[in-house]
Amino acid sequence: MIEDGVTGFLTPIGDSKKLAEQIAFLLHEEKVRKSIGISALEFATHHWSLANAIKQVLCLYHQAIQKKQHE
């Protein structure tokens, strides 16, 4: 869900020093911060839109109906 450096930053588990560095970097780099925010919003809008959620739920319903009909 996160593309490192594009829609956010990935930090190794337990590496608080790296996390602090990344936060400090974002606090000081407004252009990068805005770019990542825009990219993350575009990703979320594309992948988690209401239309996509409805399609996924309908697909699950259709699969359940088909499975029930074959029992």
C-alpha positions in Angstrom: 0.0 0.0 0.0 3.0 2.3 0.5 5.5 2.9 -2.2 8.6 4.0 -0.4 9.4 7.6 -1.2 6.3 8.0 -3.3 3.2 7.6 -1.1 5.0 7.5 2.2 8.1 6.1 3.8 8.8 2.6 5.0 10.8 2.2 8.2 12.2 -1.0 9.6 10.3 -2.3 12.6 11.9 -1.0 15.8 14.2 1.5 14.0 13.2 4.6 15.9 16.3 6.5 14.8 15.3 6.0 11.1 11.7 6.9 11.8 12.8 10.2 13.5 15.1 11.0 10.6 12.2 10.5 8.1 9.9 12.6 10.2 12.5 15.4 10.5 13.1 15.2 6.7 9.4 15.6 6.0 9.1 18.5 8.4 11.9 20.4 6.6 11.1 19.4 3.0 7.8 21.0 2.1 7.9 20.0 -1.6 8.5 16.4 -0.8 5.9 16.4 1.9 3.3 17.8 -0.5 4.3 15.5 -3.3 3.9 12.4 -1.0 0.6 13.7 0.3 -0.8 14.2 -3.3 0.5 10.8 -4.4 -1.0 9.1 -1.3 -4.3 10.8 -1.9 -4.4 9.7 -5.6 -3.5 6.1 -4.6 -6.2 6.1 -2.0 -8.8 7.6 -4.2 -8.1 5.1 -7.0 -7.9 2.0 -4.8 -10.4 2.8 -2.1 -13.1 4.7 -3.8 -16.7 4.0 -3.0 -17.2 2.6 -6.5 -14.4 0.1 -6.0 -15.8 -0.9 -2.6 -19.2 -1.5 -4.1 -17.7 -3.6 -6.9 -15.8 -5.7 -4.4 -18.8 -6.3 -2.2 -21.0 -7.2 -5.2 -18.3 -9.6 -6.4 -18.2 -11.3 -3.0 -22.0 -11.6 -3.1 -21.9 -13.1 -6.6 -19.3 -15.6 -5.5 -21.3 -16.6 -2.4 -24.4 -17.1 -4.5 -22.6 -19.2 -7.0 -21.1 -21.3 -4.3 -24.5 -21.8 -2.7 -26.0 -22.8 -6.0 -23.4 -25.5 -6.5 -23.9 -27.1 -3.1 
